[in-house]
């Protein structure tokens, strides 16, 4: 990998790719997204749904990958989940796996019925936290043909406890979540200076030339904690039979979770593991990493 980092986050236009805003319904809520296609291509294309890391919006890494996959010949959708970004939803900024998985099912229905998308050729890409959501949706939705998990964040309560600092920390976060059910508590999601933010001094999210863009809500409803910490990304593995591509490196945030998911999965799985100098956030927008990952996804989804 080249040593020079070139970030794609704040490059919303890509030669040869056109995009248009779209809307669809999920549980009576209007979701808004951007649909990317190769410019000048009027025929039927394989469809791809791209979902991003927790707290993120369509203009961040989902849009980055959707553009790249469109440049490689797909009709690719990036969208905002219920309560995030431009989408509707009265309860805002809640990281709720159940709701987000429901939104993915709605996105699958939208893409399946979209003119210009090949029948039976809709696949899903989950980046980081949405890897678990895409995987669970694929387990229960026959319309999703294949899936790719990029820098996958896959946890269960035990793994979450270890990552977030042990039982005492989790007890405090769960208490905060319970309190937020009574009195709304909305935290700053990411900050380079506020230590109370959920992602204090974390790369990408706190960098203006990367993820800290104007479209990013940068908020986190504390009600999320119980839903997030109690989620089990491995529970769907007995039902998940779709061909799966996992892309990561030894330096992603939860390599143990990726290994656990792979060990439990009965579906055909392929892996692309990049070198250990490729970090979690490099998969979000580093030009060479995104290009190699997008090439691999395109090859994998192209097989029938």
Residue pairs with C-beta under 8 A, 6 or more apart in sequence:
1 274
1 275
1 277
1 278
1 288
1 289
2 288
5 282
5 286
5 287
6 286
6 287
6 288
7 209
7 210
7 285
7 286
7 287
8 64
8 68
8 285
8 286
8 287
8 290
9 60
9 61
9 64
9 204
9 209
9 210
9 211
9 213
9 284
9 285
10 209
10 210
10 213
12 59
12 63
12 67
14 67
14 68
14 70
14 71
16 38
16 39
16 71
17 36
17 37
17 38
17 39
17 67
17 70
17 71
18 36
18 37
18 38
18 39
19 34
19 35
19 36
19 37
19 67
19 70
20 34
20 35
21 32
21 33
21 34
21 35
22 32
22 33
22 34
22 35
22 77
22 79
22 110
23 30
23 31
23 32
23 33
24 30
24 31
24 33
24 79
24 106
24 107
24 109
24 110
25 31
25 106
26 82
26 102
26 103
26 105
26 106
26 107
27 82
27 99
27 102
27 106
29 82
29 87
29 88
29 89
30 87
30 88
31 79
31 80
31 81
31 82
31 87
31 88
31 103
31 106
31 107
32 58
32 79
32 80
32 85
32 86
32 87
33 58
33 77
33 78
33 79
33 80
33 107
34 58
34 63
34 66
34 77
34 78
34 79
35 75
35 76
35 77
35 114
36 63
36 66
36 67
36 69
36 70
36 74
36 75
36 76
36 77
36 78
37 45
37 70
37 75
37 76
37 116
38 45
38 70
38 71
38 73
41 73
42 116
43 116
44 116
44 117
44 118
45 73
45 74
45 75
45 116
45 117
45 118
46 73
46 74
46 75
46 117
46 118
46 121
46 122
46 123
46 301
46 302
47 74
47 75
47 76
47 77
47 111
47 112
47 114
47 117
47 118
47 121
47 122
47 123
48 66
48 69
48 74
48 75
48 76
48 77
48 122
48 123
48 124
48 125
48 297
48 301
49 76
49 77
49 79
49 104
49 107
49 108
49 111
49 122
49 123
49 124
49 125
49 134
50 62
50 63
50 65
50 66
50 69
50 76
50 77
50 78
50 124
50 125
50 127
51 62
51 81
51 100
51 104
51 124
51 125
51 126
51 127
51 130
51 133
51 134
52 58
52 60
52 61
52 62
52 78
52 127
52 128
52 130
53 60
53 61
53 127
53 128
53 129
53 130
53 153
53 284
54 95
54 128
54 129
54 130
54 153
54 228
55 84
55 93
55 95
55 189
55 190
55 198
55 199
55 205
55 217
55 218
55 219
55 220
56 62
56 84
56 211
56 216
57 80
57 84
57 85
57 86
57 215
57 216
57 217
58 78
58 79
58 80
58 85
58 86
58 215
59 85
59 213
59 215
59 216
60 211
60 213
60 215
60 216
60 284
61 127
61 128
61 211
61 283
61 284
61 285
62 78
62 79
62 127
63 78
64 284
64 285
64 290
65 76
65 78
65 125
65 127
65 150
65 290
65 293
65 294
65 297
66 76
66 77
66 78
67 76
68 290
68 291
68 294
69 76
69 125
69 294
69 297
69 298
70 76
71 294
72 294
72 295
72 298
73 298
74 298
74 301
75 111
75 114
75 116
75 117
77 107
77 110
77 111
79 87
79 103
79 107
80 86
80 87
81 87
81 99
81 100
81 103
82 88
82 89
82 91
82 99
82 100
82 102
82 103
83 89
83 90
83 91
83 92
83 93
83 94
83 99
84 92
84 93
84 217
85 215
85 217
86 215
91 221
91 223
92 186
92 217
92 219
92 221
93 186
93 189
93 217
93 219
93 220
93 221
93 224
94 221
94 223
94 224
94 227
95 129
95 220
95 221
95 224
95 227
95 228
96 224
96 227
97 132
97 133
97 136
97 227
97 228
97 231
98 227
100 130
100 133
101 133
101 136
101 137
104 124
104 133
104 134
104 137
105 137
105 140
105 141
108 122
108 124
108 137
108 141
108 143
108 144
109 143
111 117
111 122
112 119
112 122
112 143
120 145
121 145
121 304
122 143
122 144
122 145
123 144
123 145
123 146
123 147
123 148
123 301
124 134
124 137
124 138
124 144
124 146
124 147
124 148
125 134
125 147
125 148
125 150
125 297
126 132
126 133
126 134
126 135
126 147
126 148
126 149
126 150
126 152
127 150
127 151
127 283
127 284
128 150
128 151
128 152
128 153
128 253
128 280
128 283
128 284
129 153
131 149
131 150
131 151
131 152
131 153
131 154
131 233
132 152
132 153
132 154
132 155
132 231
132 233
134 144
134 147
134 149
135 147
135 149
135 154
135 233
135 236
135 237
135 240
135 244
135 261
136 233
136 235
136 236
136 240
137 144
138 144
138 147
138 240
138 242
139 236
139 237
139 239
139 240
139 241
139 242
140 236
140 239
144 242
145 242
145 243
145 301
146 242
146 243
146 244
146 245
146 300
146 301
147 242
147 243
147 244
147 245
148 244
148 245
148 246
148 247
148 296
148 297
148 300
148 301
149 244
149 245
149 246
149 247
149 248
149 258
149 261
150 247
150 248
150 283
150 293
150 297
151 247
151 248
151 249
151 252
151 253
151 280
151 283
151 284
152 246
152 248
152 252
152 254
152 257
152 258
152 261
153 252
153 253
153 254
153 257
154 233
154 234
154 254
154 257
154 258
154 260
154 261
155 163
155 231
155 233
155 254
155 257
156 231
156 232
156 233
156 234
156 235
156 260
157 229
157 230
157 231
157 232
159 254
159 256
159 257
159 260
160 170
160 228
160 229
160 231
161 167
161 170
161 229
163 253
163 254
164 170
164 173
164 229
170 229
173 225
173 229
174 225
174 226
174 229
176 185
176 222
176 225
177 222
177 223
177 224
177 225
177 226
177 227
178 226
179 185
179 222
180 221
180 222
180 223
180 225
181 223
184 221
185 221
185 222
185 223
186 219
186 220
186 221
186 222
187 196
187 197
187 198
187 219
187 220
187 221
187 222
188 194
188 196
188 197
188 198
188 218
188 219
188 220
189 197
189 198
189 199
189 205
189 216
189 217
189 218
189 219
189 220
190 197
190 198
190 199
190 200
190 202
190 205
190 206
190 211
190 212
190 218
191 197
191 199
191 200
191 201
191 206
192 200
192 201
192 206
194 200
198 220
199 205
199 206
202 281
203 210
203 279
203 281
204 210
204 211
204 281
204 284
204 285
205 211
205 212
205 216
205 218
206 212
210 281
210 284
210 285
211 284
211 285
212 218
233 257
233 261
234 260
234 261
234 264
237 261
237 264
237 265
237 266
238 264
238 266
240 265
240 266
240 267
241 266
241 267
242 267
243 267
243 268
243 269
243 270
243 300
243 303
244 265
244 267
244 268
244 269
244 270
245 269
245 270
245 271
245 272
245 296
245 297
245 300
246 258
246 261
246 262
246 269
246 270
246 271
246 272
247 271
247 272
247 273
247 274
247 283
247 293
247 296
247 297
248 255
248 258
248 271
248 272
248 273
248 274
248 283
249 273
249 274
249 275
249 276
249 278
249 279
250 273
250 276
251 276
251 277
251 278
251 279
251 280
252 258
252 279
252 280
252 283
253 280
262 269
262 271
270 300
272 292
272 293
272 296
274 289
274 292
278 286
278 289
282 289
283 289
283 290
283 293
284 290
